[in-house]
Amino acid sequence: MWSFGTTMTMAKDEPSAAKPSPTTPLPLDQEPPRPSVFSQRSLKQLSIFFAGAGFLSLSTLITRRAIVRKRIATIPKFYTQSNMPVHKMDSDGPFMAMEALNLATLNIVSFAIMATGGVGWAFDISNIDDLRRKARRHIGPAGGKTDEEAEREIEEWVAKVILRSQEKEKGKEETKKETQSSGEKGS
């Protein structure tokens, strides 16, 4: 079958069976090939980074504007007498605290988005499945299994601690009974 575009080429009738589908999971020990910087995957990761950088720039601009507005409100007017006290801002402490909390949260969230995008691009993590695969590869195949001997040692230690605490409680109760009985005999 012929395909007409900018050049005349022969279109493939059969899909290539040699390429693995992107949904096929790779074995834990096999590292997928690193895509180029201009691949769709890399650009998606970088777009998250640049979106976070844009949000950080905007939140920094908003924060600076709020700080300048508060600072300008404390500067006396030009024709203010020098022997008069400086006009102080109204005491709206709860409002200022809420505004500061909102600005700080906005800055932190935008930085977190930027850091997530940067880390995702640097470590080639595009989704949760990539993160799981990389974590499992570093943990190893035995990472999900428990160590039976360590479990047994912990159980024995916890049993000893509980036994000791029960013995202490019994000893306290016996001394309490002895003091009560000796107090009754002495009266």
BAFI-3210 file (N, C-alpha, C; in Angstrom, 3 decimals, decimal comma, padded with zeros to 6 digits):
// residues 187
n [1|2|3|4|5|6|7|8|9|10|11|12|13|14|15|16|17|18|19|20|21|22|23|24|25|26|27|28|29|30|31|32|33|34|35|36|37|38|39|40|41|42|43|44|45|46|47|48|49|50|51|52|53|54|55|56|57|58|59|60|61|62|63|64|65|66|67|68|69|70|71|72|73|74|75|76|77|78|79|80|81|82|83|84|85|86|87|88|89|90|91|92|93|94|95|96|97|98|99|100|101|102|103|104|105|106|107|108|109|110|111|112|113|114|115|116|117|118|119|120|121|122|123|124|125|126|127|128|129|130|131|132|133|134|135|136|137|138|139|140|141|142|143|144|145|146|147|148|149|150|151|152|153|154|155|156|157|158|159|160|161|162|163|164|165|166|167|168|169|170|171|172|173|174|175|176|177|178|179|180|181|182|183|184|185|186|187]
n.u [000,840|000,504|001,723|001,130|002,875|005,026|007,045|007,162|006,498|006,690|004,216|004,115|002,550|002,362|002,528|005,453|006,892|009,137|009,662|009,216|006,166|005,202|003,850|004,632|006,005|009,288|011,949|013,169|015,953|016,756|017,645|015,796|016,310|017,822|015,973|016,276|017,001|015,097|012,912|009,477|008,805|010,872|010,442|007,951|008,590|010,336|008,537|006,981|008,886|009,466|006,936|006,646|008,782|007,805|005,500|006,801|008,170|005,998|004,765|006,797|006,881|004,321|004,618|006,689|005,379|003,376|004,939|006,222|003,992|003,136|005,374|005,449|003,162|003,989|005,641|005,885|003,750|004,631|004,159|004,000|004,195|007,231|007,296|005,216|003,844|004,636|002,343|000,804|000,231|-003,017|-003,991|-004,147|-003,556|-004,352|-005,215|-002,887|-001,240|-002,583|-002,352|000,437|000,842|-000,560|000,968|003,460|002,782|002,047|004,531|006,069|004,673|004,895|007,666|007,987|006,672|008,369|010,757|009,963|009,506|012,123|013,641|012,329|012,995|015,789|016,263|014,926|012,164|008,934|006,374|004,412|004,836|007,408|008,883|008,400|009,594|012,298|012,826|012,389|014,398|016,682|016,281|016,262|015,558|014,902|013,824|011,149|010,674|010,530|012,778|013,022|014,453|015,213|012,683|011,841|013,709|012,980|010,387|010,962|012,406|010,456|008,628|010,182|010,447|007,782|007,224|008,985|007,885|005,397|006,183|007,271|004,982|003,507|005,208|005,017|002,320|002,336|003,996|002,448|000,193|001,412|002,197|-000,287|-001,425|000,379|-000,045|-002,652|-002,328|-000,758|-002,489]
n.v [-001,161|002,221|005,298|008,684|011,481|014,050|012,884|010,112|007,083|003,637|002,205|000,272|-002,837|-004,779|-004,871|-004,280|-006,980|-007,241|-005,167|-004,511|-004,015|-000,917|-001,400|-003,817|-005,385|-004,976|-007,206|-007,320|-007,023|-005,874|-002,952|-000,376|001,123|004,345|007,175|009,743|013,261|014,767|013,163|012,035|011,147|012,219|014,927|015,210|014,776|016,921|018,975|018,958|019,798|022,407|023,553|023,572|025,308|027,626|028,044|028,466|030,831|032,585|032,411|033,455|036,055|036,948|036,775|038,614|040,943|041,137|041,532|043,963|045,634|045,579|046,766|049,316|050,366|051,018|053,210|056,663|059,327|061,952|064,611|064,494|065,544|065,953|065,704|064,122|060,921|057,973|056,701|053,747|050,446|048,980|046,620|043,684|040,965|038,117|037,958|038,648|036,540|034,376|035,055|034,920|032,193|031,081|032,104|030,928|028,220|028,128|028,727|026,503|024,303|024,850|024,699|022,001|020,754|021,516|020,276|017,586|017,171|017,648|015,630|013,401|013,630|013,482|010,904|009,386|008,718|008,270|007,551|005,931|003,186|003,021|004,030|002,061|-000,169|000,626|000,878|-001,745|-003,049|-002,057|-002,861|-005,589|-009,062|-010,466|-008,608|-008,321|-010,452|-011,917|-012,169|-014,991|-015,844|-013,435|-012,438|-014,315|-013,849|-011,247|-011,698|-013,301|-011,479|-009,468|-011,008|-011,536|-008,930|-008,250|-010,216|-009,450|-006,928|-007,708|-009,179|-007,123|-005,618|-007,462|-007,659|-005,050|-005,008|-006,951|-005,770|-003,583|-004,780|-005,864|-003,563|-002,472|-004,468|-004,475|-001,939|-002,123|-003,924|-002,479|-000,531]
n.w [000,000|-000,756|000,602|000,670|001,311|002,201|000,895|-001,285|-000,005|000,939|002,831|005,839|005,992|007,932|011,451|013,373|014,972|016,446|018,197|021,620|023,390|025,024|027,361|028,328|031,093|032,371|033,369|036,804|037,064|034,711|033,087|031,614|028,360|028,294|027,450|024,892|025,394|024,122|023,827|024,051|026,608|028,234|027,817|028,999|031,682|032,085|031,650|033,946|035,782|034,788|035,002|037,782|038,336|037,160|038,746|041,173|040,615|040,222|042,768|044,358|043,366|044,152|046,925|047,384|046,579|048,530|050,832|050,241|050,107|052,798|053,970|052,808|053,906|056,454|056,210|056,866|055,685|053,329|054,152|056,924|060,287|062,062|064,803|065,478|066,311|064,398|062,080|062,847|061,615|061,419|063,871|062,723|063,338|063,260|060,585|059,212|059,984|058,850|056,156|055,869|056,365|054,188|052,023|052,550|052,331|049,640|048,434|049,275|048,170|045,432|045,143|045,793|043,650|041,567|042,425|042,386|039,650|038,703|040,000|039,001|036,283|036,428|037,480|035,687|036,042|035,331|036,061|038,651|038,419|037,290|039,436|041,395|040,137|040,034|042,770|043,688|042,308|043,530|046,148|045,917|045,032|047,335|048,956|049,744|051,397|054,682|057,466|059,153|061,421|062,644|063,232|065,146|067,210|067,941|068,879|071,130|072,709|073,164|074,622|076,947|077,969|078,536|080,449|082,518|083,157|084,119|086,363|087,923|088,429|089,967|092,174|093,184|093,922|095,961|097,884|098,451|099,610|101,870|103,253|103,804|105,402|107,589|108,488|109,421|111,528|113,254|114,235]
ca.u [000,000|001,301|001,386|001,593|003,144|005,971|007,777|006,391|007,125|005,868|003,766|004,220|001,254|002,406|003,218|006,727|006,776|010,413|009,677|008,325|005,177|005,614|003,169|005,235|006,910|010,661|012,422|013,715|017,380|017,042|017,465|015,298|017,230|017,582|015,516|017,002|016,475|013,969|011,853|008,192|008,885|011,755|009,792|006,887|009,234|010,833|007,413|006,614|009,907|009,289|005,679|006,974|009,616|006,907|004,705|007,691|008,398|004,778|004,550|007,801|006,417|003,187|005,150|007,403|004,388|002,731|005,904|006,403|002,761|003,174|006,463|005,041|002,139|004,626|006,391|005,008|003,494|005,642|003,846|003,759|005,051|008,297|007,101|004,055|004,219|004,421|001,077|001,028|-000,785|-004,043|-003,597|-004,902|-002,627|-004,802|-005,235|-001,498|-000,739|-003,198|-001,737|001,794|000,726|-000,949|002,111|004,482|002,286|002,147|005,944|006,535|004,045|005,487|009,018|007,859|006,354|009,593|011,707|009,464|009,809|013,570|014,076|011,780|013,783|017,161|016,295|014,124|010,951|007,824|005,124|004,581|005,397|008,861|009,428|008,365|010,581|013,628|012,964|012,525|015,697|017,692|016,037|016,629|014,413|014,539|013,413|009,806|010,584|010,917|013,829|012,347|015,273|015,094|011,331|011,820|014,466|012,177|009,294|011,518|012,751|009,203|008,085|010,968|010,116|006,435|007,326|009,619|006,947|004,371|006,798|007,382|003,639|003,170|006,018|004,433|001,058|002,651|004,488|001,307|-000,616|002,174|002,128|-001,658|-001,629|001,173|-000,727|-003,838|-001,861|-000,186|-003,515]
ca.v [000,000|003,423|006,412|009,914|012,579|014,936|012,006|008,920|005,939|002,440|002,013|-001,106|-003,467|-005,602|-004,219|-004,908|-007,843|-007,259|-004,153|-004,828|-002,967|-000,157|-001,867|-005,067|-005,105|-005,458|-007,908|-006,426|-006,776|-005,254|-001,503|000,044|002,070|005,751|007,914|010,972|014,425|015,309|012,168|012,418|010,843|013,190|016,238|015,194|014,949|018,293|019,908|019,047|020,640|023,801|024,027|023,896|026,513|028,748|028,273|029,034|032,233|033,339|032,503|034,384|037,386|037,273|036,975|039,898|042,011|041,256|042,101|045,373|046,333|045,755|047,689|050,661|050,839|051,521|054,433|057,817|060,157|062,982|065,831|064,177|066,324|065,140|065,490|063,256|059,505|057,354|055,964|052,306|049,666|048,406|045,316|042,565|039,852|036,828|038,037|038,606|035,183|033,518|035,396|034,376|030,741|030,800|032,371|029,903|026,973|028,276|028,609|025,134|023,402|025,084|024,128|020,540|020,363|021,664|019,238|016,298|017,104|017,535|014,302|012,458|013,695|013,046|009,464|008,771|008,163|008,949|007,221|005,131|001,871|003,187|004,182|000,738|-001,032|001,041|000,554|-003,201|-003,461|-001,725|-003,670|-006,953|-009,969|-010,923|-007,447|-008,455|-011,614|-011,641|-012,987|-015,750|-015,874|-012,123|-012,371|-015,150|-013,141|-010,115|-012,250|-013,710|-010,278|-008,851|-011,869|-011,288|-007,596|-008,324|-011,026|-008,609|-005,890|-008,373|-009,509|-005,883|-005,270|-008,391|-007,265|-003,823|-005,364|-007,664|-004,800|-002,750|-005,580|-005,982|-002,286|-002,313|-005,418|-004,014|-000,720|-002,545|-004,577|-001,472|000,362]
ca.w [000,000|-000,888|001,473|000,049|002,233|001,534|-000,017|-001,579|000,655|001,060|004,208|006,291|006,202|009,130|012,573|013,722|016,148|017,156|019,246|022,740|023,639|026,200|028,557|028,776|032,211|032,244|034,568|037,809|036,902|033,418|033,045|030,302|027,731|028,657|026,279|024,629|026,099|023,384|023,675|024,644|028,042|028,867|027,765|030,004|032,975|032,155|031,732|035,364|036,407|034,387|035,593|039,173|038,340|036,880|039,943|042,184|040,246|040,510|044,215|044,871|042,983|045,019|048,274|047,384|046,492|049,840|051,773|049,891|050,490|054,257|054,283|052,390|054,839|057,676|055,919|057,064|054,507|053,147|054,902|058,318|061,164|062,632|066,229|065,642|066,206|063,099|062,007|062,872|060,919|062,275|064,381|062,139|063,527|062,707|059,127|058,738|060,200|057,836|054,874|055,877|056,228|052,803|051,137|052,788|051,747|048,180|048,055|049,504|047,203|044,116|045,168|045,770|042,271|040,785|042,843|041,903|038,212|038,513|040,430|038,018|035,053|036,703|037,698|034,629|036,639|034,687|036,752|039,870|038,064|037,166|040,782|042,034|039,499|040,479|044,196|043,834|041,786|044,528|047,343|045,571|044,988|048,675|049,735|050,282|052,289|056,061|058,047|060,200|062,627|063,287|063,791|066,345|068,236|068,400|069,683|072,419|073,453|073,609|075,681|078,153|078,482|079,103|081,662|083,529|083,612|084,928|087,651|088,681|088,897|091,060|093,330|093,728|094,561|097,202|098,877|098,815|100,531|103,118|103,979|104,292|106,516|108,728|108,989|110,157|112,757|114,128|114,769]
c.u [000,891|000,800|001,965|001,711|004,032|006,852|006,932|007,122|006,142|005,500|003,860|002,826|001,211|003,085|004,479|006,576|008,057|010,435|008,753|007,352|005,571|004,923|003,743|006,198|008,277|011,028|013,096|015,175|017,719|016,697|016,922|016,253|016,831|017,149|016,322|016,316|015,220|012,871|010,588|008,211|009,719|011,119|008,640|007,469|009,738|009,693|006,930|007,614|009,681|007,967|005,920|007,836|008,768|006,042|005,554|007,969|007,172|004,536|005,570|007,402|005,261|003,663|005,879|006,429|003,697|003,667|006,107|005,175|002,747|004,254|006,084|003,999|002,753|005,393|005,454|004,846|004,501|005,389|003,483|004,704|006,069|008,114|005,887|004,511|003,863|003,116|001,384|-000,094|-001,809|-003,607|-004,529|-004,012|-003,107|-004,833|-003,824|-000,911|-001,300|-002,599|-000,323|001,776|000,366|000,219|003,203|004,058|002,391|003,587|006,432|005,959|004,653|006,921|008,960|007,521|007,602|010,597|011,266|009,757|011,294|014,107|013,570|012,574|015,186|017,256|015,446|012,919|009,785|006,490|005,440|005,185|006,913|009,514|009,462|009,452|011,994|013,849|013,153|013,870|016,786|017,509|016,473|015,423|013,977|014,038|012,048|009,654|011,067|012,008|013,232|013,143|015,180|013,709|011,237|012,563|013,667|011,020|009,786|011,834|011,497|008,582|008,841|010,605|008,748|006,457|007,937|008,644|005,836|004,920|006,925|006,032|003,218|003,936|005,468|003,139|001,316|003,149|003,365|000,423|000,080|002,097|000,744|-001,892|-000,822|000,590|-001,948|-003,445|-001,355|-001,264|-004,266]
c.v [001,231|004,503|007,670|011,001|013,549|014,140|010,762|007,720|004,794|002,251|000,540|-001,652|-004,241|-004,819|-005,003|-005,698|-007,831|-006,256|-004,576|-003,675|-002,221|-000,619|-003,174|-004,774|-005,724|-006,247|-006,924|-006,074|-006,056|-003,776|-001,120|001,055|003,503|006,517|009,196|012,132|014,957|014,281|012,646|012,234|011,880|014,579|016,323|015,435|016,387|019,297|020,045|019,935|022,108|024,375|024,407|025,146|027,751|029,081|028,904|030,499|033,083|033,482|033,435|035,819|037,830|037,562|038,308|041,067|042,234|041,895|043,584|046,181|046,582|046,767|049,127|051,232|051,402|052,819|055,629|058,615|061,303|064,203|065,556|064,993|065,418|064,886|064,601|061,794|058,954|056,571|054,469|051,606|049,174|047,004|044,243|041,328|038,531|036,817|037,944|037,210|034,232|033,787|034,827|032,864|030,359|031,016|031,319|028,574|027,007|028,113|027,169|024,174|023,606|024,556|022,607|020,041|020,441|020,566|017,864|016,132|016,940|016,169|013,237|012,450|013,145|011,530|008,690|008,015|008,954|008,674|006,333|003,762|001,936|003,293|002,842|-000,168|-000,673|000,694|-000,945|-003,689|-003,176|-002,513|-005,103|-007,861|-010,445|-009,779|-007,588|-009,604|-011,240|-012,605|-013,694|-015,751|-014,537|-011,957|-013,139|-014,458|-011,976|-010,599|-012,661|-012,510|-009,600|-009,679|-011,654|-009,948|-007,605|-009,117|-010,219|-007,558|-006,500|-008,736|-008,263|-005,468|-006,168|-008,020|-006,008|-004,128|-006,068|-006,701|-003,893|-003,481|-005,702|-004,701|-002,049|-003,231|-004,998|-002,748|-001,075|-003,180|-003,535|-000,583|-000,216]
c.w [000,000|000,064|000,851|001,101|001,504|000,583|-000,222|-000,996|000,707|002,527|004,564|006,544|007,515|010,257|012,925|015,017|016,969|018,302|020,380|022,965|024,907|027,480|029,083|029,920|031,974|033,495|035,523|037,562|035,605|033,464|031,670|029,682|028,075|027,412|026,094|025,342|025,420|023,138|024,378|026,160|028,781|028,885|028,763|031,395|033,141|032,247|033,170|036,102|036,072|034,881|037,053|039,272|038,058|038,085|041,043|041,887|040,572|042,010|044,861|044,561|043,888|046,441|048,373|047,370|047,839|050,861|051,505|050,299|052,006|054,656|053,935|053,345|056,118|057,453|056,103|055,767|054,471|054,026|056,363|059,184|061,838|064,123|066,518|065,561|064,820|063,143|061,935|062,121|061,919|062,690|063,828|062,145|062,959|061,176|058,555|058,891|059,148|056,458|054,777|055,705|054,794|051,843|051,309|052,183|050,231|047,710|048,195|048,475|045,821|044,058|045,108|044,373|041,407|041,138|042,354|040,421|037,943|038,888|039,455|036,735|035,291|036,850|036,700|035,213|036,068|035,366|037,954|039,558|037,891|038,539|041,513|041,463|039,956|041,952|044,398|043,324|042,814|045,813|047,101|045,589|046,364|049,541|050,361|051,255|053,680|056,512|059,264|061,505|063,375|063,914|065,106|067,488|068,801|069,269|071,066|073,288|074,003|074,731|076,990|078,786|079,142|080,408|082,807|084,065|084,454|086,304|088,521|089,237|090,058|092,326|093,980|094,463|095,899|098,274|099,337|099,834|101,891|103,920|104,533|105,493|107,742|109,318|109,795|111,479|113,754|114,740|115,896]
res [m|w|s|f|g|t|t|m|t|m|a|k|d|e|p|s|a|a|k|p|s|p|t|t|p|l|p|l|d|q|e|p|p|r|p|s|v|f|s|q|r|s|l|k|q|l|s|i|f|f|a|g|a|g|f|l|s|l|s|t|l|i|t|r|r|a|i|v|r|k|r|i|a|t|i|p|k|f|y|t|q|s|n|m|p|v|h|k|m|d|s|d|g|p|f|m|a|m|e|a|l|n|l|a|t|l|n|i|v|s|f|a|i|m|a|t|g|g|v|g|w|a|f|d|i|s|n|i|d|d|l|r|r|k|a|r|r|h|i|g|p|a|g|g|k|t|d|e|e|a|e|r|e|i|e|e|w|v|a|k|v|i|l|r|s|q|e|k|e|k|g|k|e|e|t|k|k|e|t|q|s|s|g|e|k|g|s]
***
